[in-house]
Structure formats: C-alpha cells, structure tokens
Amino acid sequence: MPEVMKARDASEVEAIVRAALADGRALEVVGRGTKRALGRPAQAAATLDLSALSGVTLYEPEELVLSARAGTPLAEIEALAESRGQQLAFEPMDYGPLLGVAPGGASIGGVLAANLSGPRRLKAGAARDHFLGVAAVSGRGERFKSGGRVVKNVTGYDLCKLLAGSWGTLAVMTDVTIKTLPKPETEATLVLHGAADEAAVAAMAAAMATPCDVSGAAHLPARLAPRMLPRANAAATVFRLEGIAPSVAHRLKALVSALKSFGALTSIGAEASQALWRAVRDVTPFSADGPAGTFPVWRLSTAPANGAALARRIAAGTDAEFVYDWAGGLLWAVLAPSDDAGEALVREAVEAVGGHATLVRAPAAVRAMVPVFTPEHGAAAGLTQRVKQGFDPNGVLNPGRMWAGV
C-alpha cells in the first residue's frame, strides 16, 4: 500500500514535495478522492492527501469573491454561497455517481484542477473562467501565488488558467479564490417532445440564436428521457431559463414561439426543472449503480452542430447510448464493454468529426492500456512537455495521470 501523507497547511505541502524530490519518489495528489478513478492509474509511491486543508478563509458576498483552502468540500462552499443568495455559476458536476463514489464529496481544489462545469457552461463558462487566484507548490518544491481577489488584479502570467484542467500534474494547489454570482430567483424549463437527434440539435441551435438567454440546452433520447424527466414517454429536448419570475415567464413565451415549428412543447416549473438539470449535470442514467453501471463512459466534446453526426458514427460501430448537453457540444456516451472500452472506434469518430474524447469510466487495467485523454501530437505535445518541465521537471506530481510520461 502506498504511504499516505496528510498535509495540514501549505508549509507541510511544501515539505512533503521537497522530501519526495530528495528521495526520488513520485506523489499521487488527492483532494477528497472522488475522481481518483478518472485518468490513468496512479504511478506513485506515496499519496499526498489534501483533505485536511479545509475551510473558507474569506467570503465577501458584496464583492462576489470567496477564498478557501484547496481541500474544502465543494458542498460546504455551495451551501455558504446559497445562504447569501449566490452560487458558483459554472455549476460543477459531481463525478461521484458516475465513478461509484458517494455524491457530494468533491473538494474545491479538485473541481478547479479538473476544470469542471455543468450545463450552464454555454452561458457562464467553465471553472477556469471563475478562478481568480491561487497559492500552490510546484513540483520543484517552490511555493508561488498567482492572481488575486478581483478579475482585473492579475499581473504577469495568469497561472490560474494553466492549473485549471491540469489534474494536479503541475502544482499542488493549497488555497484558491473564486468568483461567486447571484443565484437566479427562479427557473423554468421548456420541453420539446419526440425530436430525433438531428432535429434536436437543430432546435437547440435555434434556441441559442434567440435573445431568450437560454442557460441550459440538452437532449435526452427516448430510452433515457424517462429516467431523467418523470412521465416522459418519448425523447425530450430541454431548454432552461433562469432569472426573476416576470423575465422567465416572458422569455418562456418567446421561446415557445421560436420553437413551435419543431414539435410539441410543454414546460415545467422551478422544482422539477432543478431536479432535471441536476440529472443532466451528473448524467444520472449512466451512474455506477444504474443498469449499465460497469460499462465504459466517454465524455465527448465537439462543435454543437456536429453532435448528432458524432453520435451516429459511434453508434454505427457498437451499442451506445448518449446524453447531449451544451446544445449538442457535449456528449456523454455509454458503450458496450470491450477490451479497449471502444477507444479505437471513439478516436476514429472524433477525428472524423472534430473534437476531444475523455474516457471517464473503465477498469484500471483498461485505463492503463489506452489513452484516457485525447492524445497530443506535434506542437501541442511539445508545449505540454515544456510546461511540465517548467513546473515539475522530475515528474513528482501525478506522473502519467493524463498521458504516459506527463
């Protein structure tokens, strides 16, 4: 069993990284462990556990800014923001249900390291767009800070954007500062019934082209819709509207007028809408305790107009089911089990259509054998290697988590 070292503050993180450097050992960096089964299996002799680096250190609702230690539970931060009528607008998904981990266990550092976002990404952006400041320890054992407490308080390189999505391979975040935003007063969801995938993608494009300020656009094919939308008996294409009640009502009426040519439309109120979008965010039909709980799950991103074409290519080669998010730009796919989790088929389809593919769920042996993240080539691969060399030249932090040798 790898040794587990639990850091209680930034000084201890620095000491642990420096000791690993001196001993020539690699570290698996873990917040609260909810995403350990995503990515290539750890290739480290010891685990650096950040769960004790917990607690909100600053919250100024009037300034829309919150600072916390990296191991602080996301649920704690979301509850605090909600108590002041605010939210994390990037709506980070919870990987727990997909990966067989208890829901609600993620840390804010893990959310930022994975650059998570949910259905509202098409309006509010991803985690990196709300990441204002960071204190961290590089793989060289050097402490550094970047950013600040306001968007314009950035001088030099904006390292927050670099660390977001690096999966702990460049530095160990110890403290983070994020932006909060007011929580909408209410919401409603318009439901288009019975649309085929191609028609649904066209309807989502039409909705996003309106001035209705749609904050979520997703498509649930017929087999999956009943699991996410009670009483659904056909495919459902759903559009979320948020804001003050009169505005939501006005925009809902305008959106009905804009989409009436696509088919039958109904709407659901705030409580049902919130439950639906949590299900879309966390892809609950594909959860580990669901019917296909052991099947491989892929996360596919492409141009929204190409979403249906990408799904069609993959479905032609294997049994697959899909949930469309981000107006067709994000597809969650569950495939039939195979020795390579369908990697060859998925990569071929993505290369033909354009986009990226990440293997989110598969046995450790499969994740060790196939590329989990989209392989990089040429200039992109060279840039990644140089960045890794600059922050972690000895490969101390999460070696091989994203790609072999990186």
C-alpha positions in Angstrom: 0.0 0.0 0.0 1.4 3.5 -0.9 2.2 5.6 2.1 -0.4 8.3 2.7 0.9 11.7 3.9 -1.8 14.2 5.1 -0.8 17.8 4.9 -2.4 20.3 7.3 -1.2 23.5 5.7 0.9 24.9 2.8 4.2 24.6 4.7 3.6 20.9 5.2 2.7 20.5 1.5 6.0 22.2 0.6 7.9 20.0 3.0 6.3 16.8 1.6 7.1 17.8 -2.0 10.7 18.7 -1.2 11.1 15.4 0.7 9.8 13.5 -2.3 12.2 15.3 -4.6 15.1 14.4 -2.3 14.1 10.8 -2.1 13.3 10.5 -5.8 9.7 9.5 -5.1 6.5 10.4 -7.0 3.4 11.6 -5.3 -0.3 11.0 -6.2 -2.0 14.3 -5.3 -5.5 13.7 -3.9 -8.1 16.2 -2.6 -11.0 14.1 -1.3 -10.6 11.2 -3.8 -13.8 11.5 -5.7 -12.1 11.5 -9.1 -9.2 9.0 -8.5 -10.8 6.5 -10.9 -10.7 9.1 -13.7 -7.5 9.2 -15.7 -4.6 6.7 -15.9 -4.0 4.8 -12.7 -1.6 6.4 -10.3 2.1 5.7 -10.8 3.3 7.0 -7.5 5.0 5.5 -4.4 3.1 7.8 -2.0 -0.2 9.8 -1.7 -0.3 13.4 -0.7 -3.8 13.9 0.9 -5.1 17.5 0.9 -8.4 16.8 2.7 -7.1 18.5 5.9 -6.5 21.8 4.0 -10.1 22.7 4.6 -12.1 25.9 5.4 -13.3 29.1 3.8 -10.8 31.8 4.6 -12.6 34.8 3.1 -16.1 35.5 1.8 -17.3 38.9 0.7 -20.7 38.5 -0.9 -20.8 42.2 -1.8 -17.6 41.8 -3.8 -18.6 38.4 -5.3 -15.4 36.7 -4.1 -14.7 33.7 -2.0 -11.3 32.2 -0.8 -10.9 28.7 0.6 -8.2 26.1 1.2 -8.0 23.6 -1.6 -9.4 20.6 0.3 -12.6 22.4 1.4 -15.6 20.4 0.4 -17.5 21.8 -2.6 -20.8 21.2 -0.8 -19.7 23.4 2.1 -18.8 26.3 -0.3 -22.1 25.9 -2.3 -24.1 25.9 0.9 -22.4 29.0 2.2 -22.9 30.8 -1.2 -26.6 29.8 -1.3 -27.1 31.1 2.2 -26.3 34.6 0.8 -28.3 34.2 -2.4 -25.3 33.3 -4.5 -23.9 30.3 -6.4 -21.0 29.0 -8.4 -22.3 29.9 -11.8 -20.2 27.3 -13.6 -22.4 24.6 -12.0 -19.7 22.0 -11.4 -20.8 18.4 -12.0 -20.4 15.7 -9.3 -18.4 12.7 -10.7 -19.3 10.6 -7.7 -22.4 8.9 -9.1 -20.6 8.0 -12.4 -17.5 6.6 -10.6 -19.2 4.7 -7.8 -18.3 7.2 -5.1 -20.7 8.8 -2.6 -22.1 12.0 -4.1 -21.3 15.4 -2.6 -17.7 14.6 -1.7 -15.6 16.7 -4.1 -13.2 19.4 -3.0 -12.9 22.9 -4.5 -9.3 22.2 -5.4 -10.3 19.1 -7.3 -13.1 20.9 -9.1 -10.6 23.5 -10.3 -7.8 21.0 -11.1 -10.3 19.2 -13.4 -11.8 22.4 -14.7 -15.3 21.2 -14.1 -18.5 22.7 -15.4 -22.1 21.8 -15.9 -25.0 22.6 -18.2 -24.6 26.4 -17.6 -21.2 26.3 -19.3 -22.6 27.5 -22.6 -23.6 30.7 -20.8 -21.2 31.1 -17.8 -18.1 29.3 -18.9 -16.1 26.6 -17.1 -14.3 26.7 -13.7 -11.2 28.4 -15.1 -13.4 31.4 -16.0 -14.3 31.9 -12.4 -10.8 31.1 -10.9 -9.3 34.4 -9.7 -6.3 33.4 -7.6 -4.2 30.6 -6.3 -1.4 29.7 -3.9 0.4 26.5 -4.8 3.5 24.4 -4.5 5.2 23.4 -7.8 6.9 20.1 -8.5 10.1 21.9 -7.8 9.0 22.3 -4.2 8.6 26.1 -4.7 5.6 28.0 -3.3 4.0 30.6 -5.6 0.9 32.7 -5.9 -1.0 34.0 -8.9 -4.0 36.2 -9.5 -5.9 38.0 -6.8 -9.3 38.8 -5.4 -10.7 40.6 -8.4 -10.7 39.9 -12.1 -8.5 42.9 -13.0 -5.9 42.3 -10.3 -3.8 40.0 -12.4 -0.2 40.9 -13.3 2.2 38.6 -15.2 1.1 35.2 -16.3 -2.4 34.1 -15.3 -1.4 30.7 -13.9 -4.9 30.0 -12.6 -5.9 29.3 -16.2 -3.0 27.0 -16.7 -3.6 25.0 -13.5 -7.3 24.6 -14.2 -7.6 21.3 -16.1 -4.0 20.2 -15.3 -5.3 17.4 -13.0 -2.6 18.0 -10.4 0.3 17.3 -12.7 1.9 20.8 -12.5 1.5 22.0 -8.9 -0.3 21.3 -5.7 -2.9 24.0 -5.0 -3.2 24.9 -1.3 -5.5 28.0 -1.4 -7.9 29.2 -4.1 -10.0 32.3 -4.8 -13.1 32.0 -6.9 -15.9 34.3 -8.2 -19.5 33.9 -6.9 -22.5 35.3 -8.7 -26.1 36.0 -7.6 -28.4 33.0 -7.7 -31.5 33.3 -10.0 -34.8 34.0 -8.3 -36.5 31.2 -10.2 -36.2 29.0 -13.3 -38.3 27.1 -15.8 -37.6 24.5 -18.5 -39.2 24.2 -21.9 -39.6 20.6 -23.1 -39.7 19.7 -26.8 -41.2 16.2 -27.1 -40.2 13.5 -29.6 -37.4 15.1 -31.6 -34.9 12.8 -33.3 -31.2 13.6 -32.5 -30.6 15.7 -35.7 -33.8 17.7 -35.2 -33.0 18.2 -31.5 -29.6 19.6 -32.4 -31.3 22.0 -34.9 -33.8 23.0 -32.2 -31.0 23.7 -29.7 -29.2 25.8 -32.3 -32.3 27.8 -33.0 -32.9 28.3 -29.2 -29.3 29.6 -28.7 -29.8 32.0 -31.5 -32.7 33.7 -29.8 -32.4 36.6 -27.3 -34.1 34.4 -24.7 -30.8 33.9 -22.7 -31.0 30.1 -22.5 -28.8 28.8 -19.7 -29.1 25.1 -20.5 -29.9 23.1 -23.7 -29.8 19.3 -23.6 -31.3 16.4 -25.5 -32.4 13.1 -23.8 -33.1 10.3 -26.3 -36.2 8.2 -25.9 -34.6 5.3 -23.9 -33.1 7.7 -21.3 -35.6 10.5 -21.1 -38.0 8.7 -18.6 -35.1 8.2 -16.2 -34.4 12.0 -16.0 -37.8 13.5 -16.7 -40.8 11.9 -14.9 -43.7 11.0 -17.2 -41.7 11.4 -20.3 -42.7 8.8 -22.9 -40.5 10.0 -25.8 -37.3 11.8 -26.5 -37.1 15.2 -24.7 -35.1 18.2 -25.7 -34.9 20.7 -22.8 -34.2 24.4 -22.5 -33.6 26.2 -19.2 -34.4 29.8 -18.5 -33.4 31.5 -15.2 -33.9 34.9 -13.7 -36.6 36.9 -12.0 -40.1 35.5 -12.4 -41.6 38.0 -14.9 -38.5 37.8 -17.1 -38.6 34.0 -17.1 -42.3 34.0 -18.0 -41.7 36.5 -20.8 -38.7 34.6 -22.3 -40.5 31.3 -22.0 -43.4 32.6 -24.1 -40.9 34.0 -26.7 -39.0 30.7 -26.8 -42.2 28.7 -27.4 -42.9 31.0 -30.3 -39.4 30.5 -31.7 -39.5 26.6 -31.4 -43.1 25.8 -32.2 -42.3 24.5 -35.7 -40.1 21.7 -34.2 -42.9 19.9 -32.4 -45.0 19.6 -29.3 -43.9 21.8 -26.4 -44.6 21.9 -22.6 -42.9 23.5 -19.7 -42.0 22.5 -16.1 -41.7 24.7 -13.1 -38.7 25.5 -10.8 -38.6 22.5 -8.6 -38.9 19.9 -11.4 -36.5 22.0 -13.5 -33.8 22.0 -10.8 -34.1 18.2 -10.4 -33.9 17.7 -14.2 -30.8 19.8 -14.6 -29.0 18.1 -11.7 -29.7 14.8 -13.5 -28.3 16.3 -16.7 -25.3 17.7 -14.9 -24.4 14.4 -13.2 -25.5 12.1 -16.1 -27.6 10.1 -13.7 -28.7 7.4 -16.3 -25.1 6.3 -16.5 -24.4 6.2 -12.8 -22.4 3.3 -11.4 -25.5 1.9 -9.6 -27.6 2.1 -12.8 -28.3 -0.6 -15.4 -25.0 0.0 -17.2 -23.0 0.8 -14.1 -19.9 -1.2 -15.2 -20.0 -0.1 -18.8 -17.4 2.4 -20.2 -18.4 6.0 -20.2 -16.9 8.6 -22.6 -17.1 12.4 -22.4 -17.1 13.8 -25.9 -16.8 17.5 -26.9 -17.3 18.8 -30.4 -18.9 21.7 -32.3 -22.6 21.7 -31.3 -23.7 21.3 -34.9 -21.6 18.1 -35.1 -23.0 16.4 -32.0 -25.6 14.1 -33.8 -23.1 13.2 -36.5 -20.5 12.1 -33.9 -23.1 10.0 -32.0 -24.2 8.4 -35.3 -20.6 7.4 -36.2 -20.1 5.8 -32.8 -23.5 4.1 -32.7 -22.8 2.5 -36.1 -19.9 0.6 -34.6 -21.2 -0.5 -31.2 -24.2 -0.4 -28.9 -24.2 3.0 -27.4 -26.4 5.5 -25.6 -26.0 9.2 -25.4 -27.0 12.3 -23.4 -26.5 15.6 -25.2 -25.6 18.7 -23.3 -24.2 22.2 -24.2 -26.7 22.5 -27.1 -25.1 19.4 -28.6 -21.5 20.3 -28.0 -21.0 17.8 -25.1 -22.0 14.2 -25.4 -21.9 11.6 -22.7 -21.7 8.1 -24.2 -22.0 4.7 -22.5 -20.7 1.9 -24.7 -20.9 -1.9 -24.6 -17.9 -3.4 -22.6 -14.9 -4.3 -24.7 -11.1 -4.8 -24.2 -10.3 -1.2 -25.1 -13.6 0.4 -23.9 -14.3 1.2 -27.6 -11.3 3.6 -27.7 -10.3 2.9 -31.3 -13.9 3.5 -32.5 -14.3 6.6 -30.4 -11.0 8.2 -31.5 -11.7 7.5 -35.2 -15.2 9.1 -34.9 -13.8 12.1 -33.1 -11.0 12.6 -35.6 -13.5 12.5 -38.5 -15.9 15.0 -36.9 -13.6 17.1 -34.8 -13.4 17.4 -31.0 -12.0 15.7 -27.9 -12.8 12.5 -26.1 -12.0 11.5 -22.5 -12.6 8.0 -21.1 -14.3 8.8 -17.8 -15.1 5.3 -16.6 -13.4 2.0 -17.3 -11.5 -0.7 -15.3 -8.0 0.3 -14.2 -6.4 -2.2 -16.5 -8.1 -0.6 -19.5 -7.2 2.9 -18.4 -3.6 1.8 -18.1 -3.6 0.4 -21.6 -5.5 3.0 -23.7 -5.2 6.8 -23.8 -7.7 8.2 -21.4 -7.4 11.9 -22.6 -7.1 12.9 -26.2 -3.5 12.2 -27.3 -1.5 15.2 -28.2 0.9 15.4 -31.2 3.3 17.8 -32.8 3.5 21.4 -31.4 0.7 20.8 -28.8 2.6 17.8 -27.3 5.9 19.7 -27.3 4.2 22.6 -25.5 2.7 20.3 -22.9 6.1 18.7 -22.3 7.8 22.1 -21.8 5.2 23.3 -19.4 5.5 20.1 -17.4 9.3 20.5 -17.4 9.0 24.1 -16.2 6.7 23.2 -13.2 7.7 19.6 -12.4 10.9 18.6 -14.2 11.4 15.4 -12.1 7.9 14.1 -12.6 7.0 14.2 -8.9 3.3 15.2 -9.2 0.7 12.7 -10.5 3.1 11.2 -13.1 1.3 9.6 -16.0 -2.1 10.7 -14.8 -3.0 12.4 -18.1 -0.6 10.8 -20.6 2.3 8.4 -20.3 5.3 10.3 -19.0 3.4 13.5 -18.3 
